[in-house]
Amino acid sequence: METGAIWDEFSESLKRFIYNRVKNNEVTNDLLQEVFIKIHLNIHKIKKQESIKSWIYTITNNTINDYFKKQSKQHKLTSETIEFNNKVVTEHAAKDCLLPLINNLPSTYKDALLLSEINGLKQTEVAKILNISLSGAKSRIQRGRNLLKEGFIACCDYTLNKSGYLVGEHKDKKDCKVCSTNT
């Protein structure tokens, strides 16, 4: 499949997908162009034509995540750093570990979790994008969540209570095994 054919088939749905995440027309158009540049430069790497939709949405999702990471770094000083009595205190919470932990998962689970947990897509939509069955999507999401729990246990010394929920106090950033290495 050539880039022009991919544009004809996917550009409108990708544009809606991007807009639903960024809520800005200008940024949406910029990210859509960036996605298609990546597609054009890497189309030769796709081995199976059946998996092209999943491949395209993975590129799109990664491009959106990169955009948010870049935005977050640009605003880090103004939104996360608090000056108090001439001391700089950086807030660090469990949510700061979430994306690094997901990104460390095998791509099978990473893609499913990014689409469902980060992008807020329904499991049926995840199945469609990844070109797998609904039960396959549910399984990947559930296994990914379990791996994520293990990640929080290993990284931040959380434990599971009797009900299977993570409990514990979150560490400072310097003591976090994931965030301290991903800055």
Summary of the structure (lengths in Angstrom):
residues: 183
radius of gyration: 18.6
end to end distance: 38.2
largest distance: 60.4
contacts: 484
relative contact order: 0.09
helix: 69%
strand: 7%
